[in-house]
Amino acid sequence: MDIVYQLVNGVSGLPAQESRLARFFLDNFAQIPEATIEELAAKAGVSPATLQHFSRSIGCSDINDFIGQVRRQQQVNSRALPAAPMLGDAAWVDPGTLQKLAKMRG
């Protein structure tokens, strides 16, 4: 299963709340495997039960299967492409670090 494909299709093909979750996961793809279900739910502004439902709606058996699919996709991508920052990663970085990065960037 190509989890990125499932998420991209979910943005346009799912009900509004699930579409927002798909966009959230695409925007924060790099952080998904390191976060707990509770952290993901809190950052997405939904309940853990909603994450379970969303996972099933995109073809995973549950949220743990979804996270495993993301992890596998990241491993495949890391072998095929050099690492690149993901859109939305800034949301997971504290403001002090963002300011330091911005100053370094010029």
Helices and strands as residue ranges (DSSP letters): H 3-13, H 16-27, G 29-34, H 37-44, H 48-57, H 63-80, G 89-92, H 95-105
